[in-house]
Amino acid sequence: MKCPYCKADDTAVVDTRISEDGDTIRRRRECESCGKRFTTYERVELSMPTVVKANGQRVPYSQEKIRTGFMRALHKRPVPTEYVDAAINRIEQRILAMGEREIPSRTVGEMVMRELKKMDDVAYIRFASVYEDFQRVDEFREKVLELKRPGRKRARVRIESK
């Protein structure tokens, strides 16, 4: 690690601490040339795969696009932001676990739909109607009936009203 003051290559670690969440290591360093001290932070850098859209265009993965999709579907629905954050985290973990350099946008969209289905039926139908490009009322009806089928496992989130 180069010294930010004199640009010398010889620096020594004088103290190391792990952050409370365990995701970051803080290192206190001292330059052996000029004697000045500085702090560095070390964290894992995971690179998300490139998303391949239906038209073949390749775009960088964007957590913000996923968050926007969730927020539009959940507009005026009683679902806390923490649930959205947790869902996005689960999606990103699944994407990383796939170990691919590229992932179809369809796969990401299906993951979002699965998470919304567990969270809120109305949000799920909203997202599905845009994502699957519903053109007829029958398509809405089919999705709603799919939600009502007996034996459907429901990981419903109970939200208490204040």
C-alpha positions as CSV (number, residue, x, y, z in Angstrom):
1,M,0.0,0.0,0.0
2,K,1.5,3.3,-1.0
3,C,1.7,6.2,1.4
4,P,-0.9,8.9,0.5
5,Y,1.6,11.6,1.7
6,C,5.0,10.7,0.2
7,K,3.9,7.9,-2.2
8,A,6.5,5.5,-0.7
9,D,5.8,1.8,-1.1
10,D,6.9,0.7,2.4
11,T,4.1,1.0,4.9
12,A,3.4,-1.2,7.9
13,V,0.1,-2.2,9.5
14,V,0.1,-1.0,13.2
15,D,-3.5,-1.9,14.1
16,T,-6.3,-4.1,12.6
17,R,-10.0,-4.1,13.6
18,I,-13.0,-5.8,12.2
19,S,-16.2,-3.7,11.9
20,E,-19.3,-4.5,14.0
21,D,-21.1,-6.1,11.1
22,G,-18.0,-8.1,10.2
23,D,-18.0,-6.9,6.6
24,T,-15.1,-4.5,6.8
25,I,-11.6,-4.6,8.1
26,R,-10.1,-1.3,9.2
27,R,-6.3,-1.1,9.1
28,R,-4.2,1.7,10.7
29,R,-0.9,2.0,8.7
30,E,2.3,3.9,9.2
31,C,4.7,4.9,6.4
32,E,8.2,3.7,7.1
33,S,9.7,6.6,5.0
34,C,7.9,9.7,6.3
35,G,6.4,8.2,9.6
36,K,2.8,9.5,8.9
37,R,-0.2,7.3,9.7
38,F,-3.3,6.7,7.7
39,T,-6.3,4.4,7.7
40,T,-7.4,1.9,5.0
41,Y,-10.6,-0.2,4.8
42,E,-10.8,-3.6,3.3
43,R,-14.1,-5.1,2.1
44,V,-15.2,-7.9,-0.2
45,E,-16.0,-6.8,-3.7
46,L,-18.4,-9.0,-5.6
47,S,-19.1,-8.3,-9.2
48,M,-22.6,-8.9,-10.4
49,P,-23.1,-10.4,-13.8
50,T,-24.1,-8.5,-16.9
51,V,-27.8,-8.5,-17.6
52,V,-28.8,-9.6,-21.1
53,K,-32.1,-8.0,-22.2
54,A,-34.6,-9.6,-24.5
55,N,-33.3,-7.7,-27.5
56,G,-29.8,-9.0,-26.8
57,Q,-28.5,-5.7,-25.4
58,R,-26.1,-6.2,-22.4
59,V,-26.3,-3.8,-19.5
60,P,-24.7,-3.7,-16.1
61,Y,-26.7,-5.1,-13.2
62,S,-28.5,-2.3,-11.4
63,Q,-29.9,-2.8,-7.9
64,E,-31.7,0.6,-8.4
65,K,-33.7,-0.8,-11.3
66,I,-34.8,-3.7,-9.2
67,R,-35.7,-1.4,-6.3
68,T,-37.7,0.8,-8.7
69,G,-39.7,-2.2,-9.9
70,F,-40.5,-3.2,-6.3
71,M,-41.5,0.3,-5.3
72,R,-43.8,0.8,-8.3
73,A,-45.5,-2.5,-7.7
74,L,-45.8,-1.8,-4.0
75,H,-47.0,1.8,-4.4
76,K,-49.5,2.6,-1.6
77,R,-49.3,-1.0,-0.3
78,P,-48.6,-1.7,3.4
79,V,-45.2,-3.3,3.0
80,P,-42.2,-1.9,4.9
81,T,-39.0,-0.9,3.1
82,E,-37.1,-3.4,5.2
83,Y,-38.9,-6.2,3.4
84,V,-38.0,-4.8,0.1
85,D,-34.3,-4.6,1.2
86,A,-34.4,-8.2,2.4
87,A,-36.0,-9.4,-0.9
88,I,-33.4,-7.5,-3.0
89,N,-30.7,-9.1,-0.9
90,R,-32.1,-12.6,-1.5
91,I,-32.3,-11.9,-5.2
92,E,-28.7,-10.7,-5.3
93,Q,-27.5,-13.8,-3.3
94,R,-29.3,-16.1,-5.8
95,I,-27.7,-14.3,-8.7
96,L,-24.2,-14.5,-7.2
97,A,-24.8,-18.2,-6.3
98,M,-25.5,-18.9,-10.0
99,G,-21.8,-18.0,-10.7
100,E,-22.6,-16.7,-14.2
101,R,-20.9,-13.8,-16.0
102,E,-24.2,-13.0,-17.8
103,I,-27.8,-13.5,-16.7
104,P,-31.0,-13.1,-18.8
105,S,-33.2,-10.2,-17.6
106,R,-36.1,-12.7,-17.7
107,T,-34.4,-14.6,-14.8
108,V,-34.1,-11.4,-12.8
109,G,-37.7,-10.5,-13.5
110,E,-38.9,-13.9,-12.4
111,M,-37.0,-13.6,-9.2
112,V,-38.7,-10.3,-8.5
113,M,-42.1,-11.8,-9.2
114,R,-41.5,-14.7,-6.8
115,E,-40.5,-12.2,-4.0
116,L,-43.5,-10.0,-4.7
117,K,-45.8,-13.1,-4.7
118,K,-44.7,-13.8,-1.1
119,M,-45.1,-10.2,0.0
120,D,-48.3,-8.8,-1.4
121,D,-50.8,-10.2,-3.9
122,V,-51.8,-6.8,-5.4
123,A,-48.1,-5.8,-5.9
124,Y,-47.5,-9.2,-7.6
125,I,-50.4,-8.7,-10.0
126,R,-49.3,-5.2,-10.8
127,F,-45.8,-6.3,-11.6
128,A,-46.9,-9.4,-13.5
129,S,-49.3,-7.3,-15.6
130,V,-46.4,-5.1,-16.8
131,Y,-43.7,-7.7,-16.9
132,E,-45.8,-10.3,-18.8
133,D,-47.4,-7.5,-20.9
134,F,-51.0,-8.4,-20.2
135,Q,-53.2,-7.4,-23.2
136,R,-56.6,-8.8,-22.0
137,V,-58.7,-8.9,-18.9
138,D,-58.5,-12.7,-19.0
139,E,-54.8,-12.6,-18.3
140,F,-55.4,-10.7,-15.1
141,R,-58.2,-13.1,-14.1
142,E,-55.8,-16.1,-14.7
143,K,-53.1,-14.6,-12.5
144,V,-55.7,-13.8,-9.7
145,L,-57.1,-17.3,-9.9
146,E,-53.5,-18.7,-9.7
147,L,-53.2,-16.9,-6.3
148,K,-56.5,-18.4,-5.1
149,R,-55.7,-22.0,-5.9
150,P,-56.0,-24.5,-3.0
151,G,-52.7,-25.8,-1.7
152,R,-50.8,-22.6,-2.6
153,K,-48.2,-22.1,0.0
154,R,-48.4,-18.6,1.4
155,A,-45.5,-17.0,3.1
156,R,-47.7,-14.0,3.7
157,V,-46.3,-11.1,5.6
158,R,-48.6,-9.9,8.3
159,I,-48.5,-6.2,8.6
160,E,-50.2,-4.7,11.7
161,S,-52.1,-1.5,11.2
162,K,-51.4,1.3,13.6
